[in-house]
Amino acid sequence: MISISLLIGGVEKQIPFPEEWNELTTPELRYCMRSIIDPYSKVKNFTYFMQSRAKANGIKLPEGWQSRLNIDQASVLCIDALAFLFDTNTLTKSPFKSLRAGNFLLSGPADDFDDFTCGQFELAMPSLHRFKETENAKYLFEMCSYFFKKNNQPVTEQSSAEIMPLMAKIPTDILLCMYSWFTGNLSRLPLMFPNIYAGSAESDEVDYTAFTKLIHAGAGDRNGTRQQIRLLPIKEYLFDMELLEIAAQKQKEANAKD
């Protein structure tokens, strides 16, 4: 973390600021989802984070401290201290490992896709693409319904159909936190599994069945049936497919030398 120095009662206090998305608290992440970080809100954004971080560290800010900041000072401080918010989303920490929706307590995902299954991923990806294309909240509700479980039951289209109406009652900023969690983890997959998961460029035509095809390709004696694969953690399955692809490439190179 980086620190902002502030003179309080003649004593210099260091207020630590987050340096990347995973260092944000859940309230701070929700704030980011509600507030577009732009040139017209830098004072507001910087003030919020100063108050949030000071409170978390037991530091009482003097009254009127923010009135001594002008727009130029706040802009510089905000850009320096919160630069990561202007950059790529790297959120992998799950902001809601449980979520109250109506009378139900839903189980949320773990950090880093650690318990996210192939079936959840297969269902969520088309909704993500449609939400990006249309910005229709229906697809945000749909996507988030695949992230949460009732009574810790496996996520299926049927179970998610029961949860989706509950998602419409959840504050939008919470759903956008989950959207950021999903896309943050998604961006890491090509780095972790470069041979089997390349991702897609913005200009590429979206293939809504791309991951389904990968499930079909891996079905067999090694990984089980397609339904069994859908219950596997996605990172476990992609790791196995990555090893197979590396082995296949080495064999191809060896055959070319013969």
C-alpha positions, 0 to 999 in steps of 0.5 A: 500500500501507499500512504498519504501524509496529513498533519494533524495537531502538529503530528504527521499521520500516515493514511494507507491507501490501496494500490490495487483492486484486491486491497479495496474493502467491500464498501470501497468497491461498492463505492467505486461501482456507484461512482464513475471515476472521472475528472469531475468527481476527483475531490469527492472520490479522494475525500471518500477514500481519505475518510474510509482509510482514516477510520479503518486506521483509527485516525480522526481527521480534523474538521474541515480538512477537505475544505483546504483541498482545491480541485488541482490538489485533489486531482493530483492526489487522486490520480497518484493514490488511486491510479489503479482505478484508471487501469485494468480491473484485477479484482479476484477477491470475492466481495460477497462470499454470502449474500442475503436476498429476501428470506434467503442466505445465498452462498457466494463464490470463493476468491480466485475462481477457487470453487467456481465450476466449469458448469457455472462458467459455461452458463455465465459467459453468454450472459456476460457477453450479452450484458456487455453488448446491450447493457440490459440489466436482465443479463446482469441479473442472469449472470449473477444468478450463476454465481450464488447457490441456495442451500449449497446446491450445485449451480444449474440452469434450473437452480439459477432460474429460482435465484434470478428473481432474487437478483433483481432485488439486490442493489445494482452496485453489489451486482456490479461488484460481482461483475467486476470479480468475474471479469477480473478473474476472467482476465487472468485465465489467458495468463494462467492457461495460455495454450488452452484459453486465449481469451478473445479480442474486442473485435472478435465475433463472440462464440457463445458455445466456446466453453461448451466445445471445450467441455465436449473436447475433454469428455472421456476416460480422463475427465469423465462425462460432460456432466461430470466435467461441469462439476469440476472447478474450472481452474482444475479442468483448464490446468489438465487441458493445458497439460494435454495441449502442451504434451500434444504440441511437444509430440507434434514437434517431435513428429516433425523432426522424424 
